[in-house]
Amino acid sequence: MATDKSNSLGEKRIPLSSTTSEKVAAQAAVRASSGAFAQLTSSQIQELKEAFALLDKDGDGNIGEDDLKTMLTSLNQESSSQVVQEMFDSVRPPINLASFLTFMGSMLCRISPRMDLLEAFATFDDTQSGKIPIGLLKEALSTMGDRIDAKDVESILRSHTSHGMFYYEKFVDAVAGSKDNN
């Protein structure tokens, strides 16, 4: 009986003893995960490459446990072995650029389409100016639906907030791709 083996991306190779239907199903699963990478725009790929380079603290071309611990520590976040292991549960370390792009692509594919996000934020924007008072958005996100802690809301929205206003169009461009790329 053949044993399961994995390639450098951690994807399972199909054993020679598998039936044809098992082989087809396994190949479809591999294509589905690589399809997420194919849906990234060139600007998203460039941003993810830059993020990868920042995470790869030792410059060895892989994000390993030490790289992740260093990054968490620099962000004043808990960096215990348990926390790092939980992060690696969905992706097997070490993570090279290809597996990072595939994983992040699959995460980004889960984000609602650009227009859906814009419409959701626009419900808070009475003037259709592309910005929302941050207090109003914090209150909504921390009291309605799937509640988010106010501290987490601030952390998520901080980079697109200025003078008490959240610039949601720029935020949507960052998470779902700009209108020029879609």
C-alpha positions as CSV (number, residue, x, y, z in Angstrom):
1,M,0.0,0.0,0.0
2,A,1.4,3.4,-1.0
3,T,1.8,6.1,1.7
4,D,0.7,9.7,1.4
5,K,3.5,12.1,0.7
6,S,3.4,15.9,0.5
7,N,5.1,18.2,-1.9
8,S,7.0,21.4,-0.9
9,L,3.7,23.3,-0.5
10,G,2.4,20.8,1.9
11,E,-0.2,19.5,-0.6
12,K,-0.8,15.8,-0.5
13,R,0.5,13.8,-3.4
14,I,-1.9,11.3,-4.8
15,P,-0.9,7.7,-4.0
16,L,-0.5,5.4,-7.0
17,S,-2.9,2.9,-5.5
18,S,-5.8,5.4,-5.5
19,T,-8.8,4.8,-7.7
20,T,-9.4,7.1,-10.6
21,S,-12.2,9.0,-8.8
22,E,-10.0,9.5,-5.7
23,K,-7.3,10.9,-8.0
24,V,-9.7,13.3,-9.7
25,A,-11.1,14.5,-6.4
26,A,-7.6,15.1,-5.0
27,Q,-6.5,17.0,-8.1
28,A,-9.7,19.1,-7.9
29,A,-8.9,20.0,-4.3
30,V,-5.3,21.1,-5.2
31,R,-6.7,23.2,-8.1
32,A,-9.3,24.8,-5.8
33,S,-6.6,26.0,-3.4
34,S,-4.4,27.3,-6.2
35,G,-7.4,29.0,-7.8
36,A,-7.5,31.3,-4.8
37,F,-4.0,32.5,-5.7
38,A,-5.0,33.0,-9.4
39,Q,-7.8,35.4,-8.3
40,L,-5.3,37.8,-6.6
41,T,-4.7,41.1,-8.5
42,S,-1.2,42.1,-9.3
43,S,-1.3,44.9,-6.7
44,Q,-2.5,42.3,-4.1
45,I,0.3,40.0,-5.0
46,Q,2.8,42.8,-4.7
47,E,1.5,43.8,-1.3
48,L,1.5,40.2,-0.1
49,K,5.1,39.8,-1.3
50,E,6.1,42.8,0.7
51,A,4.2,41.5,3.7
52,F,6.0,38.1,3.3
53,A,9.4,39.9,3.2
54,L,8.5,41.7,6.4
55,L,7.5,38.5,8.1
56,D,10.6,36.6,6.9
57,K,12.8,38.2,9.5
58,D,15.8,36.0,8.9
59,G,15.6,36.3,5.1
60,D,15.7,32.5,4.4
61,G,12.7,32.5,2.1
62,N,10.4,30.8,4.7
63,I,8.2,32.1,7.5
64,G,9.0,29.8,10.4
65,E,8.1,29.8,14.1
66,D,11.0,32.1,15.0
67,D,9.9,34.6,12.3
68,L,6.3,34.6,13.6
69,K,7.4,34.9,17.2
70,T,9.6,37.9,16.3
71,M,6.8,39.6,14.5
72,L,4.3,39.1,17.3
73,T,6.8,40.4,19.9
74,S,7.5,43.5,17.8
75,L,3.7,44.1,17.7
76,N,3.5,43.7,21.5
77,Q,1.3,40.6,21.0
78,E,1.6,37.3,22.9
79,S,4.2,35.1,21.2
80,S,4.1,31.9,23.2
81,S,4.6,28.6,21.5
82,Q,0.9,27.8,21.9
83,V,-0.1,31.0,20.2
84,V,2.3,30.4,17.3
85,Q,1.2,26.8,17.0
86,E,-2.5,27.9,16.8
87,M,-1.5,30.2,13.9
88,F,0.3,27.4,12.1
89,D,-2.7,25.0,12.5
90,S,-4.1,26.1,9.2
91,V,-0.8,26.2,7.3
92,R,2.1,23.8,7.9
93,P,5.4,25.5,8.6
94,P,7.7,26.6,7.2
95,I,5.7,28.8,4.9
96,N,7.4,29.8,1.6
97,L,6.2,32.6,-0.7
98,A,4.0,30.3,-2.9
99,S,2.2,28.7,0.1
100,F,1.8,32.2,1.7
101,L,0.2,33.6,-1.5
102,T,-2.1,30.6,-1.8
103,F,-3.1,30.7,1.8
104,M,-3.7,34.5,1.8
105,G,-5.5,34.2,-1.5
106,S,-7.9,31.7,0.0
107,M,-8.4,34.1,3.0
108,L,-9.1,37.0,0.7
109,C,-11.5,35.0,-1.4
110,R,-13.7,34.7,1.7
111,I,-14.1,38.5,1.8
112,S,-17.3,39.8,0.5
113,P,-17.2,41.3,-3.0
114,R,-16.2,45.0,-3.2
115,M,-19.6,46.3,-4.0
116,D,-21.2,44.5,-1.1
117,L,-18.7,46.0,1.3
118,L,-19.2,49.5,-0.1
119,E,-23.0,49.2,0.1
120,A,-22.8,48.0,3.7
121,F,-20.6,50.9,4.8
122,A,-22.7,53.3,2.7
123,T,-25.7,52.6,5.0
124,F,-23.8,54.6,7.7
125,D,-22.8,57.4,5.3
126,D,-25.7,59.8,5.1
127,T,-23.7,62.2,2.9
128,Q,-22.2,59.6,0.5
129,S,-18.8,61.1,1.2
130,G,-16.9,57.9,1.5
131,K,-16.3,58.4,5.2
132,I,-18.2,57.5,8.5
133,P,-17.7,59.0,12.0
134,I,-15.5,56.4,13.7
135,G,-17.7,56.5,16.9
136,L,-20.8,55.5,15.0
137,L,-19.0,52.6,13.3
138,K,-17.4,51.4,16.6
139,E,-20.8,51.4,18.3
140,A,-22.5,49.5,15.5
141,L,-19.7,46.9,15.3
142,S,-19.6,46.4,19.0
143,T,-23.3,46.3,19.7
144,M,-25.0,44.7,16.6
145,G,-24.8,41.3,15.0
146,D,-21.6,39.4,15.5
147,R,-20.2,41.8,18.1
148,I,-16.6,42.9,17.9
149,D,-14.7,44.2,20.9
150,A,-14.2,48.0,20.6
151,K,-10.4,47.6,21.0
152,D,-10.3,45.2,18.1
153,V,-12.5,47.5,16.0
154,E,-10.0,50.3,16.6
155,S,-7.1,48.1,15.7
156,I,-8.7,47.0,12.5
157,L,-9.8,50.4,11.3
158,R,-6.9,52.5,12.6
159,S,-5.0,52.7,9.3
160,H,-8.0,54.2,7.5
161,T,-9.1,56.6,10.2
162,S,-8.2,60.3,10.4
163,H,-9.7,63.2,12.4
164,G,-12.4,61.0,13.8
165,M,-13.6,59.7,10.4
166,F,-13.3,56.2,8.9
167,Y,-12.5,56.3,5.2
168,Y,-14.3,53.2,4.1
169,E,-13.7,53.4,0.4
170,K,-9.9,53.3,1.0
171,F,-10.4,50.4,3.4
172,V,-12.5,48.4,0.9
173,D,-9.8,49.1,-1.7
174,A,-7.2,47.6,0.6
175,V,-9.1,44.5,1.6
176,A,-11.1,43.7,-1.6
177,G,-9.0,45.4,-4.3
178,S,-9.4,48.8,-5.8
179,K,-12.0,49.5,-8.4
180,D,-9.2,49.9,-10.9
181,N,-8.1,46.2,-10.4
182,N,-11.6,44.6,-10.3
